[in-house]
């Protein structure tokens, strides 16, 4: 059914009748389509396909803007749109995708339109929080979770709730599943930034710290370090790391079990969501499990 989502998105883009948009959109690297998989597992229907197509366009738009903000040269191992065509083209393409997505969203049930629209508001607020938090090394876990909920989990949560609405399923249960799936997804992403190499990540390893992103593993690491090592960690914030500094960080992560603690946090979120679902759907359990245990 994912191919049907891709076909629907292609029709949305063709509706715009602008060759430049089709050309730029074709250059966006394809992702895992997590949100579509979730929606179609909950609501495997024509309306579910339509909703998934809208959500994928919204997600693509957010990533285009995110790459401009982060000055990212790559996305999923390929050159980003801003690197290829400049920030202006990337921003405008993102705006076009947002606008088209909202236009198509208006054809759906009012409640679904409101749920998805509110998630985009939260997503934008989360992006702003991410930018503000990058000014200083953040040691507050509550701030971190508030930011990743808005920036990442809110749209995944909204996707699950909207799909449950379509399928007449328990919206509260799927809201928790979607929220926790999104939180766990981001935590695992933050772990992989530290544990995987550039070839696997499609971007430089340990790049988050250079960008000013104090992710959960770094917060746990800071909490477990002595005063001297804390100062050294803070001195690396927003710096280009050399191999010796990366090795030091890896040693400290291993010694403090900070990465393992972050992984356990992601697992706890997953188990909490699966408990609420009960025996609702084995494939939804598989989605959560494979996401938490993934290595890329």
Buried (B, 14 or more C-beta within 10 A) or exposed (E): BEEBBBEBBBEBBEEBEEEEBEEBBEBBBEBEBBBBBBBBBBBEBEBBBBBBBBBBBBBBBBBBBBBBBBEBEBBBEBBBBBBEBEBEBBBBBBEBBBEBBBEBBEEBEEEBBEBBBEBBEBBBBBBEBBEEBBEEBBBEEEBBBBBBBBBBBBBBBBBBBBBBBBBEBBBEBBBBBBBBBBBBBBBBBBBBBBBBEEEEBBBBBBBBBBBBBBBBBBBBBBEBBEEEBBEEBEEBBEEEBEEEBBEBBBEBBEEBBBBBBBBEBBBEBBBBBBEBBEEBBEEBBEBBBEBBEEEE
